[in-house]
Amino acid sequence: MRHKLRAEEKSYIVEKYFNDLGIWNKIKDGSLRTHYLDGSPSKTYPGGTSRILLHYDANGNHLATTHRITDEKTGQIFHWDAKGLLKDGIWLWCR
């Protein structure tokens, strides 16, 4: 699904909205359904897998996107950051 209105934003702003809107809490408590895209070997963390995660509400609306690097054998998370979210009808994203 493509969002009609998009705006690139600085990563710290997207992260702030994730915190202010409770997105991280909703991801962690299972309130949002997560779809895992295909991963690729991490260039930063040897043995890690880099993967984009899409997060949806109960109605199937795409509300947020994150990037995570994990050791898929142990489940250890090396890195996890906010990449985009829907706020007031505008998809805010960062590189």
C-alpha positions in Angstrom: 0.0 0.0 0.0 1.4 3.4 -1.0 0.7 6.4 1.2 -0.4 9.5 -0.8 1.3 12.1 1.4 5.0 11.4 2.2 7.6 13.4 3.9 11.3 12.6 4.7 12.1 13.5 8.2 15.3 13.4 10.4 15.7 10.1 12.2 15.5 11.6 15.6 12.1 13.2 14.8 10.7 9.8 13.6 12.1 8.2 16.8 10.5 10.9 18.9 7.1 10.2 17.3 7.5 6.5 17.9 8.0 7.2 21.6 5.4 9.9 21.9 2.7 7.8 20.1 3.6 4.6 22.0 4.5 2.8 18.8 7.4 0.9 20.5 5.2 -0.2 23.3 2.5 -1.4 20.9 5.1 -3.4 18.9 6.5 -5.0 22.0 3.1 -5.8 23.7 1.8 -7.3 20.5 -0.9 -4.7 19.8 0.5 -4.3 16.3 0.8 -7.2 13.9 4.3 -7.5 12.5 5.3 -8.7 9.0 9.0 -9.6 8.5 10.5 -8.9 5.1 13.3 -11.0 3.7 16.5 -10.4 5.5 20.1 -10.0 4.3 23.5 -10.5 6.0 24.4 -7.5 8.1 27.4 -5.5 7.0 27.7 -4.0 10.5 27.3 -7.0 12.8 29.0 -10.2 11.6 26.6 -13.1 11.8 23.6 -10.7 12.1 20.6 -10.5 9.8 19.3 -7.1 8.7 15.6 -7.0 8.1 12.8 -4.5 7.6 9.6 -5.0 9.7 6.2 -3.7 8.8 3.7 -3.0 11.7 -0.1 -3.1 11.2 -3.1 -2.3 13.4 -6.0 -4.7 13.9 -7.7 -3.4 10.7 -4.6 -4.1 8.6 -3.5 -0.5 8.3 0.3 -0.1 7.9 1.2 2.3 10.8 5.0 1.9 11.2 8.2 0.4 9.8 11.3 -0.5 11.6 14.8 -1.8 10.8 16.3 -4.5 13.0 19.5 -6.5 13.0 19.5 -9.8 15.0 21.4 -13.0 15.5 18.6 -15.2 14.3 20.0 -18.3 16.0 20.0 -16.7 19.5 17.4 -14.0 19.0 19.8 -11.3 20.3 18.9 -7.9 18.9 22.0 -5.9 17.9 20.2 -2.9 16.5 16.6 -1.7 16.1 15.5 1.7 14.9 12.4 3.5 13.6 12.2 4.0 9.9 8.7 5.4 9.2 5.2 5.9 10.6 1.8 7.3 9.7 1.0 10.5 11.6 -2.0 12.7 10.8 -2.4 11.1 7.4 1.2 11.7 6.4 3.8 8.9 6.0 7.0 10.2 7.8 10.1 8.3 6.9 13.9 8.5 7.4 16.8 6.9 5.6 
